[in-house]
């Protein structure tokens, strides 16, 4: 089994990338690949830009990563109660090449933030949006108060109750690929 994990953030110190990386390791997969959105940077999508640029190879590379996965682990970052422009942009470009960007792969959708709501607005926005683009979301988990509940030195959740809850989700994760 191959896990492809990434954060919906282009921050070099993304807490969502740290969280997605940790969650992906809990699957104990044969192969885990952690993507960095900075490797998929493109101009801000518009139909005018698409006419000039066409189908950028970097968007195709992103699609190939989604296709290569057996399971996707995505932790969305929240900017002003929504998804980040960097994340939305890559899947806007990719969706012009293939509508079902996330290829109906089983997905664990996560979010975290320094605040007590743990990025839940972005999580909810992703739940609404991703289903139209092949996001086969099997479960979700939001980690509040990242700085208090995640040990960045150890690279893991430090709050036992929250860690146990995430581990339960992964232990019971439905890997079977289903299409709607």
Phi, psi and omega per residue, in radians:
X1 nan 2.409 3.105
X2 -2.019 2.239 3.048
X3 -1.781 2.295 2.950
X4 -1.978 2.103 -3.087
X5 -2.092 2.547 3.051
X6 -2.859 2.882 3.095
X7 -1.862 2.576 3.038
X8 -1.461 0.909 -3.066
X9 -2.618 2.547 3.068
X10 -1.836 0.166 3.123
X11 -1.154 2.376 3.095
X12 -1.142 -0.437 3.130
X13 -2.024 0.671 -3.041
X14 -1.021 2.119 3.053
X15 -1.210 -0.493 3.102
X16 -1.234 -0.572 3.057
X17 -1.187 -0.713 3.082
X18 -1.066 -0.746 -3.133
X19 -1.175 -0.793 3.119
X20 -1.087 -0.694 3.120
X21 -1.084 -0.787 3.125
X22 -1.085 -0.846 -3.117
X23 -1.071 -0.709 -3.136
X24 -1.070 -0.683 3.133
X25 -1.110 -0.520 -3.120
X26 -1.173 -0.313 3.109
X27 -1.278 -0.308 -3.088
X28 0.904 0.808 -3.115
X29 -1.383 2.790 3.069
X30 -1.118 -0.578 -3.111
X31 -2.473 2.348 3.068
X32 -2.287 2.231 3.095
X33 -2.121 2.208 3.113
X34 -1.848 2.089 -3.131
X35 -1.581 2.725 3.056
X36 -2.105 2.101 -3.114
X37 -1.012 -0.399 3.114
X38 -1.124 -0.337 3.091
X39 -1.413 -0.068 -3.072
X40 -2.209 0.609 -3.098
X41 -1.322 2.362 3.125
X42 -2.488 2.847 3.024
X43 -1.058 2.719 3.119
X44 -1.006 2.230 -3.040
X45 -1.131 2.405 2.909
X46 -2.754 2.770 3.124
X47 -1.103 -0.560 3.097
X48 -1.139 -0.760 3.104
X49 -1.136 -0.658 3.140
X50 -1.096 -0.660 3.097
X51 -1.096 -0.626 3.128
X52 -1.358 -0.743 -3.007
X53 -1.573 -0.545 -3.063
X54 1.361 -2.381 -3.129
X55 -1.843 1.697 -3.055
X56 -1.119 2.355 3.110
X57 -1.004 -0.551 -3.125
X58 -1.123 -0.604 3.082
X59 -1.188 -0.664 3.084
X60 -1.128 -0.669 3.095
X61 -1.078 -0.708 3.098
X62 -1.094 -0.783 3.103
X63 -1.048 -0.726 3.131
X64 -1.092 -0.636 3.084
X65 -1.138 -0.731 3.119
X66 -1.100 -0.749 -3.136
X67 -1.156 -0.511 -3.080
X68 -1.323 -0.245 -3.055
X69 -1.466 2.610 2.900
X70 -1.615 -0.562 3.115
X71 -2.447 2.425 3.057
X72 -1.853 2.361 3.034
X73 -2.085 1.983 -3.087
X74 -2.180 2.208 3.039
X75 -1.982 1.948 -3.081
X76 -1.502 2.377 3.055
X77 -1.578 2.715 -3.118
X78 -1.957 2.170 3.013
X79 -2.105 2.057 3.122
X80 0.859 0.847 3.066
X81 1.185 0.333 3.113
X82 -2.500 -3.006 3.115
X83 -1.318 2.683 3.127
X84 -1.249 2.653 3.108
X85 -1.102 -0.649 -3.125
X86 -1.077 -0.773 3.139
X87 -1.206 -0.842 -3.110
X88 -1.056 -0.646 -3.095
X89 -1.139 -0.781 -3.112
X90 -1.166 -0.658 -3.139
X91 -1.405 -0.345 2.962
X92 -1.128 -0.841 3.133
X93 -1.114 -0.784 -3.108
X94 -1.115 -0.648 -3.101
X95 -1.158 -0.316 3.089
X96 -1.343 -0.290 3.081
X97 -1.722 -0.554 -3.131
X98 -2.709 2.024 -3.045
X99 -1.028 -0.750 -3.099
X100 -1.511 1.218 -3.058
X101 -0.871 -0.772 -3.031
X102 -1.594 0.159 2.877
X103 0.996 0.408 -3.130
X104 0.991 0.428 3.102
X105 -1.323 2.503 3.057
X106 -0.967 2.287 -3.038
X107 -2.222 2.348 2.925
X108 -1.757 2.041 -3.105
X109 -1.786 2.154 -3.074
X110 -2.145 2.907 2.950
X111 -2.742 2.682 3.012
X112 -2.654 2.808 3.063
X113 -2.802 2.919 3.084
X114 -1.207 -0.295 -3.086
X115 -1.521 2.999 -3.059
X116 -1.294 -0.201 3.126
X117 -1.632 -0.147 3.009
X118 1.084 0.505 3.117
X119 1.326 0.413 -3.062
X120 -1.093 -0.501 3.100
X121 -1.136 -0.762 3.107
X122 -1.154 -0.663 3.109
X123 -1.055 -0.797 3.125
X124 -1.148 -0.730 3.098
X125 -1.060 -0.729 3.128
X126 -1.142 -0.711 3.124
X127 -1.039 -0.662 3.130
X128 -1.272 -0.840 -3.011
X129 -1.318 -0.822 -2.974
X130 -1.128 -0.510 -3.119
X131 -1.064 -0.458 3.127
X132 -1.369 -0.185 -3.069
X133 -2.160 0.577 3.066
X134 1.393 0.313 3.069
X135 -1.398 1.741 -3.100
X136 -1.601 1.301 -3.013
X137 -1.293 2.027 -3.135
X138 -1.616 -0.546 3.120
X139 -2.809 2.846 3.130
X140 -2.338 2.742 3.086
X141 -2.721 2.312 3.105
X142 -2.035 2.247 3.120
X143 -1.823 1.895 3.127
X144 -1.380 2.854 3.004
X145 0.802 1.055 -3.045
X146 -0.860 -0.828 -3.064
X147 -1.103 -0.477 3.117
X148 -1.564 -0.466 -3.000
X149 -1.921 0.030 -3.127
X150 -2.322 2.236 3.107
X151 -1.606 1.773 -3.080
X152 -1.173 -0.522 3.092
X153 -1.109 -0.791 -3.126
X154 -1.482 -0.292 -3.141
X155 1.231 0.646 -3.115
X156 -2.662 2.862 3.077
X157 -1.168 2.290 -3.121
X158 -1.661 -0.338 3.120
X159 -1.447 1.960 -3.038
X160 -1.031 -0.735 -3.124
X161 -1.090 -0.783 3.119
X162 -1.204 -0.689 3.110
X163 -1.102 -0.768 3.102
X164 -1.070 -0.680 3.136
X165 -1.112 -0.766 3.112
X166 -1.155 -0.747 3.120
X167 -1.061 -0.647 3.087
X168 -1.113 -0.743 3.104
X169 -1.038 -0.815 -3.104
X170 -1.210 -0.675 3.110
X171 -1.058 -0.601 -3.094
X172 -1.781 0.242 -3.061
X173 -1.130 2.353 3.136
X174 -1.553 1.870 -3.078
X175 -1.490 -0.272 -3.055
X176 -1.066 2.260 3.114
X177 -1.378 2.152 3.134
X178 -2.190 2.550 3.007
X179 -2.049 2.601 -3.098
X180 -1.353 nan nan
